[in-house]
Amino acid sequence: MHFENIPGEKDARLVFGLEWRAYAIKGAATERRRYAEEFDATHYVELKTKGETIGGFCAPDVTERKGLTLYSAAARVALLERVRSRPAVLVLIQNEQHVHLILVVRGAITADEEVALVALTDRRNSIEDQCVKSGLQLVTLGYGAQLHDVDETFEVRELLAARKVGLIKKIPIRVPTFIPLLVIACAAFFGVSKAIDIMNPPPPPPAPPPTYMQDYQAAVIRAMAAPAPLASVLVPKLLAMFGSQESNSSGWQFSKASCGAVGVCSVTYKRKGGTFKDFDSRAPSSIRPIVFNPDGLHLDTRGPDIPIVERVALNEQQTWPTRQALIKALQTDPQKLSVNPDTLDSHGYTVDIKEPEGLLARQPLPGEVHGALVRRGAWVINAYKWQSALLERLPSNMALDTLDVELKEDGTGVHFTAKGKYYVLK
């Protein structure tokens, strides 16, 4: 959590970074207790929307909150008219080298966090991908000198318009069961047990713990929310982008590059007779910033933007090959003679396929599993650029995590290592 002073209110603070959940209005007290226990929360704030309650939970330190009145910044953002009237709104508020990030989807707060300024691009890309996948039009509001590419400006004074909104309260202490029972017993002694029974009904039973399939469904959502671009599409595109670039510049030669699933690649050059000054004077703005290594032999630059491609789709799981079918599909004729079927090797083209694992650590009890479950395994492909055509035939259940490209010193050409995950049903 992060506290911000409220101008004009000495003993009040705005709080960022609560944990938010949605639950039905009916039985809200029970759900509130459950989530408070789950987050070890001591305080909460609630918003009423159409048909449900949006609850935020936190546990501020006693010394931090002593003598203060706390208000949730995310709650105030969610109730702004220009936020409520849109399907999805992302609000970014810069605080030096950090950014307060609040995401409101259909009136519900789904993200309330603090992100480092340097990590903001990756987090925004992840949110934008989720909105595109859900068919939601995202509007981004921003406040801060270093926040660019926002749809509308956000004014901090908007958080001060409704000064009583978002009050954070202490979670009520649950009365132990034996106390109302003792009251009932005493009342019975004096002959009024029936009246006491009406006035003090027993507390509702606690909500049952989630089943294995409920935990599994949540694990699937978390797994598929991460970037999962199709390896068969993204790897050939990245290799083609590096292949179209000039490998020598101002006495420096391309050495290696590293790319993730989203964002920007990084490129390393090695000295081939040039100087730092020559390279810096001729380098275009598209590859800056440039970092000159202390060894005097290498320098690092900004690489190309990683293109957005199709993702591994959960709704296509019935077409995914099994692990054995995956191994068979990746084998060339020489590889079929391999004594170790998990490592396929031919002419420098190697594929290493690890055993898939379940998305949940705990094992199900008998009768808890209904239907096939998604399992996830790791894969690694090492090859030369001239073998990249083989990657276009990778099946639709293989996602890319990283790609490393290197110009070999032995003259064998451009070598790459692709790593990722594959998904199968079992």
Buried (B, 14 or more C-beta within 10 A) or exposed (E): BBBBEBEEBEEBBBBBBBBBBBBEEEEBEBBBBBBBEEBEBBBBBBBEBEEBBBBBBBBBEEEEBEEBEBBBBBBBBBBBEEBBEBBBBBBBBBBEEBBBBBBBBBBBBBBBBBBEBEEBBBBBBEBBBBBEEEEBEBBBBBBBEEBEEBEEEBEEEBBBEEBEBBBBEEBEEEEEEEEBEEEBEEBEEEEEEEEBBEEBEEBEEEEEEEEBBEBBEEBBEEBBEBBBBBBBBBBBEBBEBBEEEEEEBBEBBBBBBBBBBBBBBBBBBBBEEBEBEBBEEEBEEEBEEBEEBEEEEBBBBBBBEBEBBEBBBBEEBEEBBEBEEBBEEBBEEEBEEBEEEEEBBBEEBBBBBBEBEBBBEEEBEEEEEEEEBBBBBBBBBBBBBEBBEBBEEBBBBBBBBEBBBBBEEEEEEBBBBBBBBBBBBE
